[in-house]
Amino acid sequence: MDDTREERLGFIEGQFILTSQEIAELMDEEEKEMESLKDEDKIAVIKERLEKYNDIFTYLDEVEGLIAELRE
């Protein structure tokens, strides 16, 4: 049968939550790797990636807010 709007929004929200969890795991791995590094160039690359992950988190938060608005 056809999914209701609420069900579709719930599915999308669930996907964003899973994506956020996966990104958090990647960030943890990157931070652990960075702790063991001495090479400043490699550390800088990891810090750049961590900044990009944070940008993605910000985007996901904005989308979750939009989903909440759509549910109203």
N, C-alpha and C positions, 0 to 999 in steps of 0.2 A: 504494500500500500504506500501511498504518498506520506513522506515524513512531514510532520508539522513544522512550522517555523521554529517553535521552541526546541524541538528535537534537533533540528539542523544547527541552531545556534549552540546548543549543548555539545554537539559533536565537534563543531569548530573550536569551541572553548576548550574542550578536552584535548584536542590536537595541539593547541597553543600551550597548554599546561605540560604535555609530554615533551614538546620541543624545548620549553624552558628548563625542564629537568635535565634533558640531554645536554643542553648548553652549560648548565651548572656543573655537570660532571666533567665536561671538556675543560671548563675553566679551572676546576680543581686539579685536573691532570697537568694543565699548563703551569699552574702556580707551583705544584710540587716539582716539576721539571726545572723551573726557573730557580728554585732554591738551591739546586745542586750544581747550577752552572756558574762558571767563572768568566766566560766569554761575554763581554759587554754587548757585542753585536747581537749575539743570540738572545740575550736578556731583552734587548730593545725590541727585537722581533716579537718575542712573546708578549711583552707589554703592549705592543700595537694590537696583537690579536685579542688580548684581554679587553682593550678599549672597544674593539669592534663587537665583541660579545656583549659588552655593556650597552652599546648602541642597539643591538638586537633586543636585549631585555627591555629597553625603553620603548622600542617599537611594539613589542608584545604587550606591554602594559597599556599602551595607548589603544591597541586593538581590543584588549579585554574591556577597557572602558567603553569603547564603541559598542561592543556586544551587550554590555549592561544597559546602555541607552536603548538599543534595539528591543530589549526585553520589556521595556517600560510601555 
